[in-house]
Amino acid sequence: MRELIFQEDAGQRLDKYLQKYLKLAPKSFLYRMLRKKNIVLNGKKADGSERLKQGDVIRLYLSDATVDKFREEQRTYPVWPDLEIVYEDRQVLLVNKPAGMLSQKAAPGDISLNEYLVGYLLESGQVTRETLEGFTPSVCNRLDRNTSGLVVGAKTLGAAQEMGRLFKERRAGKYYLALVRGQITRKDRIRGWLVRDRKKNKVMVSREPREEGAFIETAYEPLAVSEKMTLLKVELITGKTHQIRSHLAGIGHPLAGDGKYGDSAFNRYFRERYGLSSQFLHSWKLKFPEMSVPFEALSKRTVIARPPELFRKILQAEGLEVKE
């Protein structure tokens, strides 16, 4: 017999919790064990639809061999000493992700920001291996691997749900710094339809409605302009894959360093002069709306992530430092 005491946020279904704890067990097995009372909740028969609350006791009347057979091998959560946390409270933390790091795993063997977040929370004692059975903290917004900047991590199930709603309903302002080719002297808001080519992992933007396309909207404002380039503040109104990169390239202003959508000569200049090997795009600011308990600390707060040192060096050398 194995006894589990639920210690996470209330509201998670029993069957979903069991599926996380016994990840290799077929759903049919779990429901059969519930029907036969081999798995009980607070000493009573359960069907799996029950909403758990802190302190609930789940007993598994199963042999250790059976439990071990269905348990996933314990995951590794490394600690990254250079993790740059720019904001943290009891519900969330905001990290300045470096370019080159995955937000989430792309393959089973990957180590991503997700794993580093959990490693930090384990080391700091904010979660334990036991509490991870109920909910695993995770990132709530993803950036391309080679885009740096702000990523929100949820420490609790409630935070993951609230941040998910916030981004889905577009209630948070998301602002990026982008260095582009050419002069842009006025702010604008552009719209289009984004069509994905999954085989090439690339998108194209149409100015006309496309049945297979997703509507996109991007706003931008010049912060500094030189003869050959412009530093933009870009507001991501819709949030689609490669939206900023493809949308700006589509209007003739590709990002510096963007090998997929950029200009080869423009990229070569930055690679040879500064060693820039990926797109000059940084998730700079997040503006939160008015929020209630337990997220009151974020209410109407603006969180800013400093651009990478290389970006700051380029802006200074090109006379394009941020003036806001």
For each residue, the residues with C-beta under 8 A, 3 or more apart:
1: 59 60 61 62
2: 59 60 62 64 67
3: 57 58 59 60
4: 21 57 58 59 60 133
5: 55 56 57 58
6: 12 17 52 53 54 55 56 57 58 134
7: 54 55 130 131 134
8: 12 52 54 131 134 135 156 157
9: 12 54 135 156 157 158
10: 51 52 53 54
11: 51 52 157 158
12: 6 8 9 16 17 51 52 134 135 157
13: 16 17 48 49 50 51 52
14: 17 18 41 46 48 49 50 51 52 58
15: 18 19 27 30 31 34 48 49
16: 12 13 19 20
17: 6 12 13 14 20 21 52 58 133 134
18: 14 15 21 22 25 30 39 48 58
19: 15 16 22 23 25 27 30
20: 16 17 23 133 134 136
21: 4 17 18 71 133
22: 18 19 25 30 67 70 71
23: 19 20 70 71 72
24: 69 70 71 72
25: 18 19 22 29 30 70
26: 29 30
27: 15 19 30 31
28: 31 32
29: 25 26 32 33 70
30: 15 18 19 22 25 26 27 33 34 39 48
31: 15 27 28 34 35 47 48
32: 28 29 35 36
33: 29 30 36 38 39 60 62
34: 15 30 31 37 38 39 45 46 47 48
35: 31 32 47
36: 32 33
37: 34 40 45 61
38: 33 34 60 61 62
39: 18 30 33 34 46 58 59 60 61 62
40: 37 43 44 45 46 58 59 61
41: 14 44 46 50 52 56 57 58
42: 56 57
43: 40 57 59
44: 40 41
45: 34 37 40
46: 14 34 39 40 41 50
47: 31 34 35 50
48: 13 14 15 18 30 31 34
49: 13 14 15
50: 13 14 41 46 47
51: 10 11 12 13 14
52: 6 8 10 11 12 13 14 17 41 56 134
53: 6 10 56
54: 6 7 8 9 10
55: 5 6 7
56: 5 6 41 42 52 53
57: 3 4 5 6 41 42 43
58: 3 4 5 6 14 17 18 39 40 41
59: 1 2 3 4 39 40 43
60: 1 2 3 4 33 38 39 67
61: 1 37 38 39 40
62: 1 2 33 38 39 66 67
63: 66 67
64: 2 67 68
65: 68 69
66: 62 63 69 70
67: 2 22 60 62 63 64 70 71
68: 64 65 71
69: 24 65 66
70: 22 23 24 25 29 66 67
71: 21 22 23 24 67 68
72: 23 24 75
73:
74: 129
75: 72 115
76: 115
77: 115 116 118 119 122
78: 111 115 116 119
79: 116 119 120 123
80: 83 116 119 120
81:
82: 98
83: 80 95 116 117 120
84: 95 96 98 305
85: 88 93 94 95 96 120
86: 94 95 96 150 303 304 305
87: 92 93 94 301 303
88: 85 92 93 94
89: 92 93 297 298
90: 155 156 294
91: 154 155 156 158 159 162 294 295 297 298
92: 87 88 89 140 152 153 154 155 159 163 295 298
93: 85 87 88 89 117 152 153 155
94: 85 86 87 88 150 151 152 153 286 303 305
95: 83 84 85 86 113 117 150 151 153
96: 84 85 86 148 149 150 305 306
97: 101 103 113 143 148 149 150 151 283
98: 82 84 101 148 308
99: 145 146 147 148 278 308
100: 145 146 278
101: 97 98 112 113 145
102: 105 106 110 111 112 113 145
103: 97 112 113 114 139 141 142 143 145 151
104: 112 113 114 138 139 142
105: 102 108 110 111 112 114 115
106: 102 110 112
107: 110
108: 105
109:
110: 102 105 106 107
111: 78 102 105 115 116
112: 101 102 103 104 105 106 115 116
113: 95 97 101 102 103 104 116 117 139 151 153
114: 103 104 105 117 118 138 139
115: 75 76 77 78 105 111 112 118 119
116: 77 78 79 80 83 111 112 113 119 120
117: 83 93 95 113 114 120 121 137 138 139 153
118: 77 114 115 121 122 127 132 136 137
119: 77 78 79 80 115 116 122 123
120: 79 80 83 85 116 117 123 124
121: 117 118 124 126 127 137 155
122: 77 118 119 125 126 127 128 129
123: 79 119 120
124: 120 121
125: 122 128
126: 121 122 155
127: 118 121 122 131 132 137 155
128: 122 125 131 132
129: 74 122 132 133
130: 7 133
131: 7 8 127 128 134 135
132: 118 127 128 129 135 136
133: 4 17 20 21 129 130
134: 6 7 8 12 17 20 52 131 157
135: 8 9 12 131 132 156 157 160
136: 20 118 132
137: 117 118 121 127 153 154 155 156 160
138: 104 114 117 153 154 160
139: 103 104 113 114 117 142 151 152 153 154
140: 92 151 152 153 154 159 160 163 164 167
141: 103 151 152 163 167 174 239
142: 103 104 139 151
143: 97 103 147 148 149 151 283
144: 147 242 245 279 281
145: 99 100 101 102 103
146: 99 100 278 279
147: 99 143 144 279 281 282 283
148: 96 97 98 99 143 281 282 283 305 307 308 311
149: 96 97 143 176 282 283 284 305 307
150: 86 94 95 96 97 283 284 285 286 303 305
151: 94 95 97 103 113 139 140 141 142 143 283
152: 92 93 94 139 140 141 163 286
153: 92 93 94 95 113 117 137 138 139 140
154: 91 92 137 138 139 140 157 159 160 163
155: 90 91 92 93 121 126 127 137 159
156: 8 9 90 91 135 137 159 160
157: 8 9 11 12 134 135 154 160 161
158: 9 11 91 161 162 294
159: 91 92 140 154 155 156 162 163 295
160: 135 137 138 140 154 156 157 163 164
161: 157 158 164 165
162: 91 158 159 165 166 291 295
163: 92 140 141 152 154 159 160 166 167
164: 140 160 161 167 168
165: 161 162 168 169 171
166: 162 163 169 171 172 288 289
167: 140 141 163 164 170 172 239
168: 164 165
169: 165 166
170: 167 237 238 239
171: 165 166 289
172: 166 167 286 287 288 289
173: 235 285 286 287
174: 141 235 236 239 283 285 286
175: 233 234 235 236 283 284 285 286 287
176: 149 233 234 235 236 244 281 282 283 284
177: 223 231 232 233 234 280 281 282 284 307 311 322
178: 220 231 232 234 244 248 255 280 281 282
179: 229 230 231 232 255 256 280 311 314 315 320
180: 184 229 230 232 248 253 254 255 256
181: 228 229 252 253 254 256 262 263 266
182: 228 229 230 252 253
183: 225 226 227 228 229 230
184: 180 188 220 222 225 230 232 253
185: 222 225
186: 222
187: 219 220 221 222
188: 184 219 220
189: 217 218 219 220 237
190: 217 218 219 220 247 251
191: 215 216 217 218
192: 205 206 207 215 216 247 250
193: 205 206 207 208 209 210 213 214 215 216
194: 203 204 205 206 213 214 215 216 240 241 242 243 246 247
195: 203 204 205 206 210 212 213 214
196: 202 203 241
197: 200 201 202 203 204
198: 201
199:
200: 197
201: 197 198
202: 196 197 242 260 261
203: 194 195 196 197 240 241 242 243 246
204: 194 195 197 246 250
205: 192 193 194 195 216 246 247 250
206: 192 193 194 195 209 210 213
207: 192 193
208: 193
209: 193 206 213
210: 193 195 206 213
211:
212: 195
213: 193 194 195 206 209 210
214: 193 194 195 238 240
215: 191 192 193 194 238
216: 191 192 193 194 205 238 240 243 247
217: 189 190 191 237 238
218: 189 190 191 234 235 236 237 238 243 244 247 248
219: 187 188 189 190 234 235 237
220: 178 184 187 188 189 190 232 233 234 235 248
221: 187 232 233
222: 184 185 186 187 225 230 231 232 233
223: 177 231 232 233 320 322 323 324
224: 230 231 315 319 320 321 322 323
225: 183 184 185 222 229 230 231 320
226: 183 229 230 318 319 320
227: 183
228: 181 182 183
229: 179 180 181 182 183 225 226 256 318 320
230: 179 180 182 183 184 222 224 225 226 253 320
231: 177 178 179 222 223 224 225 315 320 322
232: 177 178 179 180 184 220 221 222 223 248
233: 175 176 177 220 221 222 223 284 324
234: 175 176 177 178 218 219 220 244 248
235: 173 174 175 176 218 219 220
236: 174 175 176 218 239 243 244
237: 170 189 217 218 219
238: 170 214 215 216 217 218 243
239: 141 167 170 174 236 243
240: 194 203 214 216 243
241: 194 196 203
242: 144 194 202 203 245 246 260 261
243: 194 203 216 218 236 238 239 240 246 247
244: 176 178 218 234 236 247 248 255 281
245: 144 242 248 249 254 255 258 260 261 279 281
246: 194 203 204 205 242 243 249 250 261
247: 190 192 194 205 216 218 243 244 250 251
248: 178 180 218 220 232 234 244 245 251 253 254 255
249: 245 246 252 253 254 255 258 261 262
250: 192 204 205 246 247
251: 190 247 248
252: 181 182 249
253: 180 181 182 184 230 248 249
254: 180 181 245 248 249 258 261 262 263 266
255: 178 179 180 244 245 248 249 258 261 262 279 280 281
256: 179 180 181 229 262 266 267 270 276 279 280 314
257: 262 267 270 271 276 277 278 279 280
258: 245 249 254 255 261 262 267 278 279 280 281
259: 262 267 278 279
260: 202 242 245
261: 202 242 245 246 249 254 255 258
262: 181 249 254 255 256 257 258 259 266 267 279
263: 181 254 266 267
264: 267 268
265: 268 269
266: 181 254 256 262 263 269 270
267: 256 257 258 259 262 263 264 270 271 276
268: 264 265 271 272
269: 265 266 272 273
270: 256 257 266 267 273 274 276 280 314
271: 257 267 268 274 275 276 277
272: 268 269
273: 269 270
274: 270 271 310 313 314 317
275: 271 310
276: 256 257 267 270 271 280 310 314
277: 257 271
278: 99 100 146 257 258 259
279: 144 146 147 245 255 256 257 258 259 262
280: 177 178 179 255 256 257 258 270 276 311 314
281: 144 147 148 176 177 178 244 245 255 258
282: 147 148 149 176 177 178 305 307 308 311
283: 97 143 147 148 149 150 151 174 175 176 286 305
284: 149 150 175 176 177 233 304 305 307
285: 150 173 174 175 302 303 304 305
286: 94 150 152 172 173 174 175 283 302 303
287: 172 173 175 301 302
288: 166 172 291 298 299 300 301 302 303
289: 166 171 172 299 300
290: 299 300
291: 162 288 295 296 298 299 300
292: 295 296 299
293: 296
294: 90 91 158
295: 91 92 159 162 291 292 298 299
296: 291 292 293 299
297: 89 91 301
298: 89 91 92 288 291 295 301
299: 288 289 290 291 292 295 296
300: 288 289 290 291
301: 87 287 288 297 298
302: 285 286 287 288
303: 86 87 94 150 285 286 288
304: 86 284 285
305: 84 86 94 96 148 149 150 282 283 284 285
306: 96 312
307: 148 149 177 282 284 311 312 315
308: 98 99 148 282 311 312
309: 312 313
310: 274 275 276 313 314
311: 148 177 179 280 282 307 308 314 315
312: 306 307 308 309 315 316
313: 274 309 310 316 317
314: 179 256 270 274 276 280 310 311 317 318 320
315: 179 224 231 307 311 312 318 320 321 322
316: 312 313 319 321
317: 274 313 314
318: 226 229 314 315
319: 224 226 316
320: 179 223 224 225 226 229 230 231 314 315
321: 224 315 316
322: 177 223 224 231 315
323: 223 224
324: 223 233
